[in-house]
Amino acid sequence: MEKRYRHFDHKERTLIYWWQKEYLSLREIGRHLRCSHTSISRELQRNLWCGQH
């Protein structure tokens, strides 16, 4: 089976940020966005620096 990858868009990244601030679990966020909780985890690790100056 071929895996298909896609990037999170700005809206999804913003939602991930706010849902994390509201202490939603990675699995809950994944269910909302219909993607894997590991994708959410990788996105958070990859973009920890965003918005921090």
C-alpha positions in Angstrom: 0.0 0.0 0.0 1.4 3.4 -1.0 1.7 5.9 1.8 0.5 9.5 1.1 2.1 12.4 2.9 0.8 15.9 3.2 1.8 19.0 5.0 -0.2 20.8 7.6 -1.4 24.1 6.4 -1.3 27.3 8.4 -4.9 26.8 9.8 -4.1 23.3 11.0 -0.9 24.4 12.6 -2.8 27.2 14.4 -5.4 24.7 15.6 -2.7 22.3 16.8 -1.1 25.2 18.8 -4.3 26.2 20.5 -5.6 22.7 21.2 -2.2 21.9 22.8 -2.6 25.1 24.9 -6.0 23.7 26.0 -4.3 20.4 27.1 -5.9 18.2 24.5 -4.0 15.0 24.0 -2.2 14.3 20.7 -4.7 11.6 20.0 -7.6 13.9 20.5 -6.0 16.5 18.2 -5.3 13.8 15.6 -9.0 12.7 15.7 -10.1 16.3 15.1 -7.7 16.7 12.1 -8.2 13.1 10.9 -4.5 12.2 11.1 -2.1 10.2 13.2 -1.1 11.4 16.7 2.5 10.7 15.6 2.1 13.3 12.8 1.0 15.8 15.4 4.0 14.9 17.6 6.4 15.3 14.8 4.9 18.7 13.8 5.2 20.0 17.4 8.8 18.8 17.6 9.7 20.3 14.2 8.2 23.7 14.9 8.9 24.4 18.5 10.8 27.6 17.6 7.8 29.1 15.6 6.4 32.2 17.1 9.2 32.6 19.7 11.5 35.5 19.1 
